[in-house]
Amino acid sequence: MISRHPDRDQIRIEAVLSALGHPMRLTVVRVLNDGGEHNCGSILDGISKSTMTHHWRVLRDSGVIWQRPSGRENLLSLRREDLDTRYPGLLNAILEGARLDAESDQGAKPS
């Protein structure tokens, strides 16, 4: 059973920043930022189910994602509207920083 999601006014900045401070969870948010719902097994490959369950819980409990059951799976979506209302510009700044870091990492790797 999925725990209750925090209401918009219960989302706390320290929980959001902590959740997004992990590279794997930040990658998940980058994928979910494209919009819509994603099957929990389709976002990252090669990660154990127990590890992913932990990361889903952190993201859900911090108020970053919605997680809803659908048959034998869960569907995930970004709580973009709630995060933008609660902390205007924060998600855009974090995602832009992640994009710049990824580009920088690509340029630093030898060909």
PERA-V684489 format. One record per backbone hydrogen bond with DSSP energy under -1.0 kcal/mol. CO is the residue of the C=O (numbers start at 0). NH is the residue of the N-H. If there is no record, write none. Layout:
BEGIN
co-><CO:CO>
nh-><NH:NH>
END
This chain:
BEGIN
co-><6:7:11:12:13:14:15:21:22:23:24:25:26:27:28:30:31:37:38:47:48:49:50:51:52:53:54:55:56:57:58:58:59:63:65:67:69:72:73:74:75:76:77:78:79:80:81:82:86:88:89:90:91:92:93:94:95:96:97:98:99:100:101:102:103>
nh-><9:10:15:16:17:18:19:25:26:27:28:29:30:31:32:33:34:75:41:51:52:53:54:55:56:57:58:59:60:61:63:64:62:78:76:74:72:69:39:67:37:65:79:82:83:84:85:86:89:92:93:94:95:96:97:98:99:100:101:102:103:104:105:106:107>
END
